[in-house]
Amino acid sequence: MSARLTRRGLLGAAAGAGVAAAAGGGYALGSEEAGGPPAVVPFHGAHQAGIATPAQDRLHFAALDMAGGTGRHDLAGLLASWSAAAARMTAGRPAVAARADPLSPPGDTGEALGLAAARLTVTIGLGPSLFDDRFGLSAHRPPALRRLPPLPGDELDPARSGGDLCLQACADDPQVAFHAVRNLVRLARGTAVVRWSQLGFGRTSSTSRAQATPRNLMGFKDGTANLKAEDRAALDEHVWVGGDGPGEPAWLRGGTYLVARRIRMLIEVWDRATLDDQEQTIGRHKASGAPLGERDEFAPLRPDRLPPASHVRLALPEANGGARLLRRGYSFTDGLDARLGQLDAGLFFISFQRDPEAFVRIQRALGAQDGLAEYIEHVGSGVWAVPPGARRGGWVGETLLA
Amino acid sequence: MLPTFIIALREGLEASLIVGIIAAFLRKEGRPDALRAMWAGVAVALVLCAGVAVALRVIDEQLPQRGQEGLEAVVALVAVAMITWMIVWMRANAAGLSRRLRADAASALARGSAWALVAMAFAAVLREGIETAVFLLAAFQDAADPAPAGIGAVLGVVAAVGLGFGIYRGGVRLDLGRFFRVTGAVLVLVAAGLVSSALHSAAEAGWIAAGQRQALDLSGLLAPGTVPSALVTGVVGVQSRPTQIEVVGWLLYAVPMLLFVLAPDRVRAEVRAAGAGFAVVAVPVVLVAGIAGTGGRPAAGGGGDARGDPGRSVAVAVSAAGCTPAHLRLTSGPATFVVTSHGGARVTEYEVMRAGRIVGEAENLAAGVSGRFSLTLQPGRYALRCPGGATSAEGTLDVTGARRRAALDAGLRHGLDSYRGYLERETATLVDRTGAFVAALRARDLARARREFAWAREPYERVEPVAESFGSLDPSIDARVNDVPRGRWTGFHRIERALWVDGTTRGTRALGDRLLADVRRLQRLTRTVRLEPAQVGSGAGALLGEVSKSKVTGEEDRYSHTDLVDFAANVAGARAAFAAIRPPLARRDPALRDQIDRRFGVVDRALARHRRGDGYVAYTALGRPAVRELAQDIDALAEPISRAPARALEP
């Protein structure tokens, strides 16, 4: 009798302990997630991540060219292995699954081991130069995908412009973002070479209403009137390629276009402008971010209240035939401009739009009349088609190449 | 240094003892003519030994490993026979010497025994000298740096002669009978050690595989590498871990012979003679028994079996407990492990590790699914690992016996032989071209020296990792200005600076002589370097790393700007090294081999664009895009090459 009781008691105690442990464990796990955005952004989906994703703090951007002698098969293989590695890295795992073998080079370079996924996203783009006869893609080039025309304010360096492919890695941890591009470039060794690359610190846009508007290196809030992830209808209209508009190929449906501009700020000149000059140039109050004459940052913009040459007014959709961009840029600095002994810093501007023409139209207006043009110069440029997202087991670019 | 000292001391001491005994005897007998003849005989013997040493060296180079061991075994046995005869002769005559000397010794001597003694001295020195030559051969081959080894040998001989002299100076006044008895006992120990060595060498030659289990472990008493251990091993011939047959042979010889030597004269001569006879017969009997016990055929797969014989099968298992059995004892040589699973889903892997590296494994084991892998076991301890096992997730494998050369497959063996030929050709070319370069320096011909500079470097850059493996040789030949402390800068680049920056050959004479001596030494050392497949394969990657580090940046030849010649040479060397592992890679991963071949082609074409005449344009003539292209092409080639050795050499 007593033995049975003891056994039952034990069983009961064990069950109780198990339930308590499960509850405690679940609570512990759950509480990790609560209180902040989830640390892992899924790689797979209808759209590539890193576009509507709330902007992370750090950027590593690279433009690559396919190596000589490569063909369509190499390109497809590269995109497939990139997709597989990106899916692993964005989940917080090493780029390549490999057992530590002392006689082989390590599969993953290792500097992100032990670091959390940090909301890493990897976004892959295909440049206009890819659609020549090397890979048999010339018939599939979207008419909208062309090298950007010369624009007012351009001082473009060809070595910092263009590229057959682009990689955008964003994360909250700079080491994670760096590690992602480094490992993808390593996977591409011999198939594609890096043309140029850019590190970005500090986001200069909000892409979600949940984010506070950051400041760019001019000290102004940047991204107040940006397209936000929550504006689904607006995103469908202005960002995602529908595949049904004129000249929109079916393989790009669910994708978009990425425009990148390396905009150097003439920091020394800007810093000696008066506060009034600065605010008139931008069109917002510096401290609050509110439009001139308003008090609230998110007060609607009224063109008649803004100086004609102010940046914000010239960029208004109404002034540009309704053109709207999803801006997702980052501040950068690359040390010193050795020629002049001046800071080489500014905004690495990135925007996503359904048609690069939207960007061209806005930049034409800005470049011609924008007061800001006195303080900046565009030194790098590129445009890429961003294919739709990969489904599980698939890869980015499959819709075009498979 | 110690091994050669001990060898020279031991062999020299034996010879000195014998010569000293005989010299003392002859002197005591007042036979200066015989004494002079004896010294002459010794001198002749020494000369003959030198000749034999040279001949042995030539033969040794021609023989494969097993043949060398066989030669050692034969020499050791011959030495045992001679010493035994010496001891027996001495013992038989020791007691009688004192009496006979006082009696009609002089007439006996005059009749001819003195000449027998002279002949004996001659034979002793000859024999010891030949043994020394054979043993020193091996010692020099193993030595990383010949200078200390050579010094050790000389010191050993000097000490031996001094000791022998000292002993027998004293010996002149000694009671010869007792003296011979004591020295006889010492010689018995020496001869017993030779018996043991002979059996050891016979085992390494593959004649004997029986009785190879370790009988004793004296390493606690004789820690290898310490002076007592070296002395005992060197003089008395006892290894720290003798095998059964070595111990049996030692005892069967030493015990009866010691009895023979040390037994008082009271013991009947017949008994004593029987003891000596027993010992003398025992040794060949043990040897024959050892060979017969092996089944009359050489030990399976030992030393360089080109068929890649997998050797014996070792059946092991994994179970819920882990590795089963947890502790294994095996003899060295090739082995194929067949791993079965006794059920249980927890343990699915069986790994054999050495020094933290996995050298063999079987994975995905399940009930009914077995795995197998082959490796060549070397003496020592391995670790076994069966992750997930309850009680024996870790185990041990002790391997006894002689070191075995890994059973290489035929393709790999051929590849390594070809690469060795490549190394020998390139180092010979290096010596020739450096000679031409140095001749131009000596002739103070600046223009010719400048022309010869890059050409002399080309063969060096093709084999640079091999040079680096010898330690101080690469800095002496190839250091750039910031690589070494000021005042110690020698070699090609030091001369380069004189030729291009100072515009003169002045002051380069000593540097040129030293450079020539260094490359000659490199050529000699390269002949003896051991080539392992993994090391050769990774040498290809090392050569491409050289390009990335200093040739593509123009840092290597910063005065003459002939970096592209070095660049092309590094790539050519990488190609030759890769060729050694290309056949096994072709079997295991043809896609990787193809990729490497293609990318070699890309690099070749990129370099060819910068040819000029039979050389290349100066580095400074390359534009930035060209430099960038070369750098990226080298990266593209080096990446798959870095993966090739592991893939090619997977078990």
Interface residues (C-beta under 8 A of the other chain):
Chain A: A67 G68 G69 D101 P102 L103 S104 P105 R186 R189 G190 V193
Chain B: G356 R357 I358 A534 Q595 R599 V602 Q632 D635 A636 L637 E639 P640 S642 R643 P645 A646 L649
